[in-house]
């Protein structure tokens, strides 16, 4: 919805850009055939890395950061080396190790399914931060339990330390699966404007896989250098950094239309939109009305005629171009 004719013209340009209908004005004035182009390729890469605007810079920091920290807190070390971790925790037989490994997989599946059911009911930030809180609470105790078992073996066996280590492994997996794992992908897909989404998502995937490989390939060398308990203490410190990063630099995006995301990040890092202030848009199928609900107040407003006109013009131009070709 646009309040002025100027905003309607801006929206029309945006719609044309996304649809690939932006044409050179000089060419149109000369009566030459229309040349369509999209803002893709080198132009987008330059806009991302060479000349980003402050909102785009904040979007890139938030999206790249959540993928950077996702694996940095050690989830791949636990998932890929879980038999070795259980062995270090004191589980001796292969059948018990196998049963515990299957239990980890079941736990991960159950909590990811829970997140799928809750992600649209609970806001992204509380779910993600709650997940990080569980990780921060469990990983140090996992390191503590593994350290005690390692120091006492082989002379003594500490049953409570073994139970603590196993319980903290399951708590870590559950905490990660309920927030940091799935919400990272959901959040990073929401923050990009349409013209930047393809390139931004490709960089996200690259960062995610690089961190995955880095943690996976360095875990064995790390725990041999600082002990397995020390490795998890290090992962706990990284989880604290991830929580600080997400709390201060990642803004709330749930309930915001895609075209407003850049506006949200244009307000700065300190902007926080409380849940009660989130705007929910409902369209009545039988009436050209949009009801905007802000908190407890409901305001009914007519759709802006200029915005309707701009949309219709863009659609007509699109179909006229298709008929030409």
Secondary structure, DSSP 8 states (H G I E B T S, - for coil): --SSHHHHHHHHHHHHHHHT-B--HHHHHTT-----B-S-THHHHHHHHTS--HHHHHHHHHHHHHHHHHHHTSHHHHHHTHHHHHHHHT--SHHHHHHHHHHHHHHHHHHHHHHHHHTTTS-HHHHHHHHHHHHHHHHHHHHHHHHHHHHHTTT---HHHHHHHHHHHHHHHHHIIIIIHHHHHHHHHHHS-GGGHHHHHHHHHHHHHHHHHHHHHHHHHHHHHHHHHHHHHHHHHHHHHHHHHHHHH----TT--GGGHHHHHTT-TT----GGG-EEEEE-TTSSEEEEEETTEEEEEE--HHHHHHHHHHHHHHHHHHHH-
